[in-house]
Amino acid sequence: MKYSQRAQAISPFFAMAFGAKAAKLEAQGHHVVKLNIGEPDFGAPPDVLLAMQKLATTTPLPYTSALGLPELRTAIAGFYKTAHDVDLNPNRVVVTAGASAALLLLAAAFVDEGDNVIMADPSYPCNRQFIKSFGGKVQSVPTDPQSRFQLNMSLLEQHWQAGTRGLMLATPSNPTGTAVAPDELAAMCDFAKSKGAWRIIDEIYLNLHHGEADEKPVTALAFDDEALVINSFSKYFGMTGWRLGWCVVPERAVPVMERLAQNYYICPSTLAQKAALQCFTPASIAVCEARRATLKSRKELVLAGLQKCGLHVPVQPDGAFYVYIDVSNTGLCAMTFCERALQEAHVAMTPGNDFGEYQGDSYVRLSFASAESELQEGLVRLGGFMAKLAL
């Protein structure tokens, strides 16, 4: 049996690999503090769970349109109005089988063989794989704490090439939690547009910003009506395993997205879509906002704990639930640090090698999506681990 070159070339996802190692330790009876996966411990809002339970036993669940339920597309468009002050035609909303499916559709729709796509290093690893799977060339631009691990206009102008066909970025980002300032993002979108390039903006963590309760985060759609924006029910709404997301595209691109979705996965889960309608009730939004505040509190706990341990976080996150730790002062590379922290302290984290090549070996991602008690225990263990390294 001969595997495709694509299958042979794809890199492992270390966050999941360390999760598998953690599971083996747990099977041996150890308590592992899992800070490696970006999965909120909250779960779906209560109204969504109640709706799912009722729907599963009382409602027919046939295929929906490949674009998603019309009422859910309308509800998502309404969310842009209430959460971001953006008026959005529901026809432009494409409901997908997770944000990964949105990335799949967009890559299939806009990437041709040999197209150059520019993105930051570090960034979410699967983004690179989607581009490569459709023959695109990933141009990873090295970033550092000075640029808050994000692209900016200076870097974009410096690294833009004649064959660049697309710009892809996330704000806030995985793995760093840092965001691009709206003015800077608008300038980059304008620049890419002037070059005839498309813009994929990953806003999966946008509503998990660390601002004040009355602060409305700015979506790229506020200044770039043709941006290809991705979002998900996984993070803000805590519905990771429900595999439900969406993207917003220009209206003329909707028929293309529909054809691709019909062929790639027929439609998103009908049960998940119907239950997700309850995400947008005032009660569910209030729950999600309270959880956002909790994550912000957890960030402060983790930053203080890491400082006490002697672990340096060069840039504080603006959103999401990640901190990007510089472990170069330990004398260990990121892979070795994570391996030893797991085996010796039973704390699972993710090496920066997952997210890029530039200085990835010097950084470790910690997710503070776990319960506060787990975070506290993990910090105690990391403190002990760091003390042993210093001997």
N, C-alpha and C positions, 0 to 999 in steps of 0.2 A: 504494500500500500504506500503510495507516494503522496505526501502532503504538499499543499500549495506553498510557493515561496512566501506568500503573505502569512500563512500560518506558522511557518518556520521562523520568520523574522520578527514576529510580534514579541514584545518584551513582557516578562511577568509583572504583575501588579503586586509590589512588595507589601502594601497595606494588607492585602488579602493573604499573602504568604505568611506574614507574621501572625495574622489571625489564626491560620491553620496551626502554626507552631504553638500558639497560646492554647488552642483547643486540646492539643496533645498533652500539655502540662496539666490542664484542668481534668482531663481523663485520668491522669495519674493521682488526682486528689489535691492538686495545688489550687490556691485562689489566685487567679491572674487579674490584675487591674488592667483592663483593656482601654487604652487611650490611643489606639491606632486607627479606629474606624470612625468616619464622620457620620454617625448615626445618633440622632437625638434620642434620649432615653424616655421622652415624654409619650410617644405614640400619638395616634390621631386624636383630635378633639372628641370629647364625649358624644356630642350630637352626631358626629360622623360614624362613630362606632355603633350607636343605636340604630342609625339608618341602615348601615350595612347588615346588621343582624336581622332587621325586619325585611329588608329587600331580598336577602338570600333565601327566605322561606315563603315569601308571599308574592313575589313579582317575577314575571317572565324576564329572562335575560338574553335576548337575541343579540345578534350583531348590531352595532350602531353604524352610522356613517364613518368612513375612514377618517374623517376630520373631527369626529367626536360628536357628542350630543349637542344639538343646537342650544339647549337651555344651559349647558355647562359652558359653552363658548360665550354665551351672553353674560353669565355670572363672572367669568374671568375678565371680560371686557369691563364690567362694572367695578371689579376690584382695582383696575388701573385708574378709574376715576376717583374712587374713595381713598386709595392708598398713595396715588401718585399725581392726582389732578390732571390726568391725561384722558381725553376723550378718544375712545377706540372703537372702531367698527368691529362687532363680533365676527364678521365674515373673515377677518384677518387672523383670527385665533385658530390654531391647529392643535387639537388635543392629541397627545402622543402616549405611547406605552413607556412612560418614564422620560426624563430629560435626555437619556441616552438615545432613545428613539428619535427625539427631535434633532440631536446632533447627526444621527444617521441620515435622516431625511435631508437636512441642510447640506451635508457633505455630498450626498448623492445628487442633489439638485444643482450645486454650484461649483463643485471641484472637478476639473478635467485633468487628464494625464499631463504631468509636468507643471501644473500650476503651482506657483510659489505662495505659501500662506505664512504670514508673519505672526508670531506669538511670543509671549514672554517665557523666559527660563528663569525661575521655575513656573510650572503651570500643571494643571490637571493632566495626568498622563494619557488618559483615554482620548483626549482631544487630538493628540498627535496621531494616535492609531486610526481614528476615523478618517483623518485627512490622508494618511498614507494608504489606507485601504482602497481609496478611490483614485490612486495614482498621483496625489498631490505631493509636493515637496515641502516639508516643514522647515521654516527658517526660524530657529529659536534664538531670540535676542537675549544675551546675558543681562540680567538685572541684579541689583544689590541693595543694601539698606539705604543708600543715598537716593535711589529712585523708588524706595518703598516696595521693592520687588515687583514693580509694575512698569509697563511701557509708558513713555511720555512722548511729547512732540519731538524733543531733541533726539531721542533714540529712534523714533520712527523715521525721521528725516535722514538720520545717519545710516540706517540699515535698509531703507527701501530700495528695491531692485527693479529693473525694467520688467522682469517677469512676475512681479508680485501681483497676485490677483485677489487676495483677501487678507483681512485683518481679523484676528480672533483674540478676544481677551475676556477676562472674568473680573467682575467688580461687585462685591468683595471677592477675593480669589481663594482658591484652594491651591496651595497649602498655607498661605501666609495670613489670610484674613484681611489683607490690606485692600483698600478701595482706591479707585481713581477719582480725583476731584471732578465734579461735573463739567467745569469749564475746560479742563484738560481733555476729558473724554470727548466733549463736543468738538474740540479742535482736531483731535485725532480722527474722528469720524468724518469731519469736513475734508481733511487732508486725503484720507483714503478714497472718499467719494470723488474728489477732484482728479484722482488717478484712475477712476473707473473701476475701483475695487469694491467688493462687497465687505460688509462688517457683521460678524457674528459676535454678539455681546451676551455673555453668560451672566444672567442675573439671578441665579439660583439662590444666592445668599443675600440678595438685595434687601429683603424685608427682615433679615436678621442683623440689621445695622445696630451699632452701639450708641446711637444718638438718643436724644430725649424722646419721651413718649409722644409728644406732639410734632415731632420732626418727620416730615415725609421724605423718604429717600427718592432721589431723582433717577428715573429710568432713562435709558438712552433714547426711548421713543419721544421724550419731551423735546428733543432737539434734532433727532435724525429719524424722520418718519419712515425711511426705507431700511433702517437697521433690522437685522435678523436677530430677534431677541429670544433667548431661551430662559425658561423658568420651570419650576417643579413643585409638586405637592410634597416632596420628600423632606425638605429641611424646615421651612417655616411652619408647615402644617404637620410635620412629624410623621409622614406616611411613606417611609422608605420602601417597605416591602409591598406596597400597593401598586408600584410601578406605574405611576401616572404623572405626566408632565405636560408641557405645552410650549409652543413657540408662536411668535407673532411675526408675520411676513407681509410684504406688500401684497395688496389684493390681487395683482396680476400673477403672483407666484402661487396662489392657493390651488389652482387646478393641477399644477405640477406636483405640489406636495400631496394632493389627494391621490394622484395616480401612483406615486411612489409608495405611500402608505398602504394603499389597496394591495399592492404586490408584495410588500415586505412583511406586513403583519396583520392585514385585514382591517383591524380596528383596535383601539385600546379596550381594556377590560370594561364591560358594560356595568358590572357590579361596582367596580371602583369609581367609575364616572358618576353613577347615580348617587352613591353615598357622598362623593366629593361635593355635591351641590350644597351640603350642609357646612362646608368649610367657610362659606361666605356669610353666614348668619352673624348678627351682632354678638351672640354668645360665643361662637367659635372664634371670632376675631379677638374678642376680649381674652379668651384662653391663650391664644397664640401670642398676644402682646405681653401677657403676664410671663409666659415662658421666655420670651425675648429678654425681658428684664432679668430673669433668672440667669440666663446665659451671660449677660453682661456682668452680673455679680460673680459668676463662676470665673470669668476672665480675670477679675481682680484677685480672686483667691489664688489662681494658678500663677499669675505673674509674681505675686508676693512670695509664693512658695518656691518657685524656680529661682528667684533671686537669693533666697535663703540657702538653697542648695548649691549655689555657685554656678548656675546655668544661665547663660546670657540670651535674652530675647532682644535682638537689635532694633526691631520695629514692632510696636504694639499693634495688634489687629484693630481694624475699624468695624468689623462685622464678622459674621459666621461664628465658628467655634473652634478655631485653630490658633496655635502659636507656633512660630517657626524658630527653633532653638539652635543657636550656634554652639556646636560641641567641639570646636577646634581646640579650645583650651584644655580639653581632657586628654589630648594626645591620642585619641581614638578616632578612626573614621566613622562615618554615620552608621554603616552596616554593622561594624563591630560593636559600636556603642549600643545599638538597638538589640543586637544578639545577646550581648552580655547583660544588659538591663533586664531582658526577658528571662534569661536563664538564672541569673544570680539574684535579681530583685523581684521577679515575676511581675514586671510592668511591661506591657506591650505598647510600642510606638512605631512610627513609620520612618525609615531613612529617607533623607532628601533625594537619594538616587532615583526614587520613584518619579520625581517631579522635574528633573532636568539634569543636564550634565555639568553646567557651570556651577562650581562650588557645591553641588548637591551632596558631595561626600563630607561636607562640613556641617550639614544641617539635619535636624530631626524635627518631624512634625508631631505635635501632641494635640490630640482632640480633647476639648473639655466639654463634650456632649454627654459625658457620663454623670451620674448622680454625684452630689457634693461629697457624700461619704466616701465614694470611690476615689474621687479626686484627692481628698485629704489623705487617704491611705496611700495612694500612688505617690504623692509628694513626700510622705514620710519615707517610703521605700527608696525613692530616688535620692533623698538626702543621705540615707545610709549607704547607698551604692556609690555616690560621689565621695563620701568620706573614705571608703575603702580604696577608691582610685587614687586618692591623695597620699595614701601611705607609701 
